[in-house]
Amino acid sequence: MAGYVRELRQIDASMLALCGGKAVNLGELTRIDGIRVPDGFCVTTDGYAEVVAGSAEIATLMDELSGSDGDAAVECAARLRAAIEAAPMPSEVAAEIGRALDGLGANAAFAVRSSATAEDLPTASFAGQQDTYLNVIGTDAVLAQIRRCWASLFTDRAVAYRRQHGVRADDVRLAVVVQRMVDAEVAGIMFTADPVTSNRRAISIEAGLGLGEALVSGSAAPDRYVVRDGTVTGRAIGDQRVAARAVAGGGIDEAAVEAGRRRVQKLTDTRILRLAAIGRRVEEHFGSPQDIEWALVGDTFWLVQSRAITTLFPIPGPRDGKNHVYLSFGHQQMMTDAMTPLGLSFFQAQLDSTPLIAAGGRLYIDLAPDLAAPVGRRILVASMKSIDPLMEDGLRELVGRRDFMANLAGEGPRYLNLGGGAGYFSWRLPVETARAYLRDELGTAATLRREHDASLEALERRLAGLTGDALFDAVLTDLRQTMKTEVTDPRGMGMIYVGLYAMHWVNKHVERWLGVKGAGDALAQLIDDDVTSQMGRALGEVAAAVRRHPAVLDALPTLPDDGFLDQLAVIEGGEEVARVLGEFLDRYGMRCPGEIDVTRPRWSEQPSALVPMLRSIAAGLEADGPSAAERARRDAEQLRRDLLDRIERLPGGRRKAARARTMIRRMLRYAGYREYPKYLMMRHYRVLKQVLLREAATLVRAGAIPDAGAIDYLTLDEFRTAVRTGVVDPELIARRRIEFEAWTRLTPPRLITSDGEVPAGAYRTAKLPDGALPGIAASAGTVQGRARVVLSQSDAHLEDGDILVTTFTDPSWTPVFLTVRGIVTEVGGTMTHGAVVAREYGLPAVVGVEGAPRLIQDGQQIRVNGTDGYVELL
């Protein structure tokens, strides 16, 4: 059969476009020794194409569907399904199907299943988006169900799912699998990695009496078994009251299960282990964890489907037989989005002495060598508390497992090797910290900034005349030497540590002496020397200028990024706004959401990204009188006087007040420097990105790439080679784009082991109000208001008094803080950017609230307790 029909045994992985994902995987299963697959064939996508090509009505409706949305798309899809079901089967296609059925036994029972070209792929399963028909008997019935499978390509759920994954209607073609029906006594699903814990060593099996359709539909309660290392480690017996059975003459129906069989284990332990061994062989063949549908007849297991489990996050390191623990670097950097290959390699080059491992578009650190050393283990677990208590709890749980620790990988680079080979500590760090503490002066910060300004000017001059290998060498030198030295300068780190220690001291002692919680958080509003807060206030000044000119406010959403300031200047009042916005971009235009990915468009490249924030801030500004920030600073100044006055009246109060006054001064003097290193890093990124874009433009002019954005899907080394050779593989770029899209749909775990296990961790909190969501108390105070769930700054249409709920906030989110009354994030710790800035703005904040954007509904009334660290849903 070489036309419209292919036997399953003729199909291999190269035939995806012809036979679709389900048929390809079934064909591959037939190649595994000892695996039983029901005989059958595939009606190829050429058959579907014949039907589409033979109907002008279908072609017109497909074009209409691609350009429609909402109710119009639903109505159009319904007409398209009807047209496909009514279309005549091409005679040659029908003839080939008839011959194939005769070869299998035309009067036998068959299963008819869709097999789409965008289905059962390693990056997206598209499971259940097209229809399946069981116990189909007779040639006419099979042909009718094939037409219905073709039509099911345009069910509402299939259309919506493809839209979500960016797949156009005319990009997908449908093949259909026809197999001998397996009238199962027991059937079910097997995951060769636990879908709940992600553990790759655990196999999860669901089993039920009868056909598997009752389990898929949810009408039957299955048994659930867990197998690990050849042992059944868990079993839960379902109370199965109904089972799907084949009906004489065709079709299936649900029948009641006899009372005596409902709670009986459906598979013996021997069969469970045999099935698990089959699963491991299938997983080995495909090279990734699999979701397998199986059926048991007599003592034979038949496999009727296998596809990759696309929701598992990839394990960052190698499987070497040792236990590893991988920590998400992105959760520390407030950047859990996927990064492009260029962004990943650029950041890895910058931190070449830190053992960063790329997985799923994110960066991870192997903590095993540190955990294997007693000193490293104590430091790691203790330090996690201020970074992310869920990480801390997850690490404690792993460290507490004797069997896990006994097989821990002890060799390899250590994350905590801060001295670059000199042990866990650099001698300069404590020395500079002591100097900052004892000198208690601002001069060091001013000196460092002057040095950095001069260094950046020298960098621009140095790069101006370079190209090719010389340019890439200079870029790497700046990443690995100059920038690293400046960003992590012990003089600056010493000031940061003193500022953080002083804030901790103020919080701790004022609560002990006066019973006032979060005093240091409240006084943080008096910090002046914080470049991130200064950025927020600067954008507030731009918003104030916008508010003075209604024509500008109306026109902002319509302006394109190319020539944004020039077009702004010709609007009535726009000249003033263009001037202040230009000044803002000169100083802060290198920032953007997810800024550690150098490929993300900066505000200077995409000024329109600021428009939602500008409009929200402008709408919340008062016509006259002091701003909310000014009032908050006045309140904080009054609080400082009141606290010191109350402390002085305590026993030994004069001494205590003098000490408190000194520590408050240290906090206000140094804590603001916490935000400066990231700002400096982004200034370097702006210079380096501009020269990389210059090289990309050369490749575009040479025709090697279609546009500058294509370099995002090359590593830094591949980009360098492309500049040298003038050659770029377009298939590599296309494949990387698809991989990146798949990465964006994954949720990166905070911790993941080499077995793929994701330790969930839990907060160790006092009793919370019923239904409250626990988190980390990041900025003291309590506020109630409307939750606005915002996942992208482009959707940040906030009103004064809203409470921001989002996944994470990096410095680019700071201007949003000017509008809101409180902050809730899913990711973060007490010392992350969002927490630091929230304190300086006097905003109650709870961070690290697991699942916050999903559990809190947009528009819902919530109460944020930033003092005790929880959110109440009202």
Summary of the structure (lengths in Angstrom):
residues: 874
radius of gyration: 31.2
end to end distance: 64.5
largest distance: 101.1
contacts: 3015
relative contact order: 0.08
helix: 51%
strand: 15%
